[in-house]
Amino acid sequence: MNFDLTPEQQMWRASVREFCEREVAPRARHVDETGEFNWEAVRKGAALGLLGLNVPEEYGGAGVDAISAAIAIEELGRACGSTALALAAHNGLACATIADFGSEALKAQWLPRLASGQGRLGALALTEPGAGSDLQGGVKTRAVEEGDAWVLDGQKMWTTNASIADVIVVLARTGEKSMSLILVPTDTPGLIIGAPEKKMGLHGSPTHAVTLDKVRVPKENLVGVKGRGLHQTLAVLDGGRIGIGALAVGLAQSAYEAAIKYAHERHTFGVPIAHHQAIQWMLADAATEIEAARLMVYRAAWLKQNKRRYTKEAAQAKLFATEMAERVCRNAIQIHGGYGYSREFPVERLYRDARLMTIGEGSSEIQRLVIARQILNLH
């Protein structure tokens, strides 16, 4: 593949960056300190296409290519990790699931609303108290057919966007050994969204437990093929991992830029600390690893948009980019010294936000398992 961005992709990056620097970055600290979701920026971003990255144009979406979608999430991550994560989950998990597997009726009903900013966001509920990495064996939530409806009972955990979503796509067991994806509007009776989790970082991206108590939805809300829910979920997660990798690159880029700025401003022993080899080496490593991670993310996205297998490449990009981001953010704090530990400087927030990236949408350990199975043909 050619790693040069097309003129259209370069213009897209410039447009998204300008928007993020104007509407997202200035409120990042406020979002972190208060836990308030940045609705104003998100709704304005709909006009640019940021709510419909994975939504085809015929349903009101931006319909951008996979590299452009990664660019958007990267730029959002550079501006505010919380806003970026909420939109990564909305686009890469909720909208992508409906766009890729939903019936024409479900697409027509939900995608224009989700992409327009006129409503709220979307969510995907997979994890349960006893089912995180082990979805196949651990999912207990059930959906039973009763007449012309599905009736769902169970509990989900760590559902990103639950309280700011109009719809949640739920993975539920529809047979002893099979699962399906079912679309549940959040105003459905029996759907109970718990209090927001108190997290280390990403405070402006709400995460909740969700209880389903005899939740009844039409049979037409089945997303895709009955019994193929796990297969569909794993396909969606491949794309979601590109998004998390891109987000991690954005967080690392922001920390790197802050560290360079500080290295020129801070003086010790009569010179800016940028003149000290220990600082130079940390910045050199950061520059190298960020570029490597970015290229890995773009390669996985390129494979996706060219309809080639990308499971291994998405896992590799997510693994390397997220672990890289944690290193870069850690070293950015080190370069800032004591000030890096203060909330007056952004690197402290970036480090806390980056920490989730090696856990969410498949931990680093799961990524290594996915990669190993691919290279050893253990399917």
Stockholm file with secondary structure:
# STOCKHOLM 1.0

chainA/1-379         MNFDLTPEQQMWRASVREFCEREVAPRARHVDETGEFNWEAVRKGAALGLLGLNVPEEYGGAGVDAISAAIAIEELGRACGSTALALAAHNGLACATIADFGSEALKAQWLPRLASGQGRLGALALTEPGAGSDLQGGVKTRAVEEGDAWVLDGQKMWTTNASIADVIVVLARTGEKSMSLILVPTDTPGLIIGAPEKKMGLHGSPTHAVTLDKVRVPKENLVGVKGRGLHQTLAVLDGGRIGIGALAVGLAQSAYEAAIKYAHERHTFGVPIAHHQAIQWMLADAATEIEAARLMVYRAAWLKQNKRRYTKEAAQAKLFATEMAERVCRNAIQIHGGYGYSREFPVERLYRDARLMTIGEGSSEIQRLVIARQILNLH
#=GR chainA/1-379 SS CCCSCCHHHHHHHHHHHHHIIIIIGGGHHHHHHHCCCCHHHHHHHHHHTTTCTTSCGGGTSCCCCHHHHHHHHHHHHHHCHHHHHHHHHIIIIIIHHHHHHCCHHHHHHHHHHHHHSSSCEEEEECCBTTBSSCHHHHCCCEEEEETTEEEEEEEEEEEETGGGEEEEEEEEECSSSCEEEEEEETTSTTEEECCCCCCSSCTTSCEEEEEEEEEEEEGGGEESSTTBHHHHHHHHHHHHHHHHHHHHHHHHHHHHHHHHHHHHHCEETTEEGGGSHHHHHHHHHHHHHHHHHHHHHHHHHHHHHTTCCCHHHHHHHHHHHHHHHHHHHHHHHHHHGGGGGSTTSHHHHHHHHHHGGGTTTSCHHHHHHHHHHHHTTCC
#=GC SS_cons         CCCSCCHHHHHHHHHHHHHIIIIIGGGHHHHHHHCCCCHHHHHHHHHHTTTCTTSCGGGTSCCCCHHHHHHHHHHHHHHCHHHHHHHHHIIIIIIHHHHHHCCHHHHHHHHHHHHHSSSCEEEEECCBTTBSSCHHHHCCCEEEEETTEEEEEEEEEEEETGGGEEEEEEEEECSSSCEEEEEEETTSTTEEECCCCCCSSCTTSCEEEEEEEEEEEEGGGEESSTTBHHHHHHHHHHHHHHHHHHHHHHHHHHHHHHHHHHHHHCEETTEEGGGSHHHHHHHHHHHHHHHHHHHHHHHHHHHHHTTCCCHHHHHHHHHHHHHHHHHHHHHHHHHHGGGGGSTTSHHHHHHHHHHGGGTTTSCHHHHHHHHHHHHTTCC
//
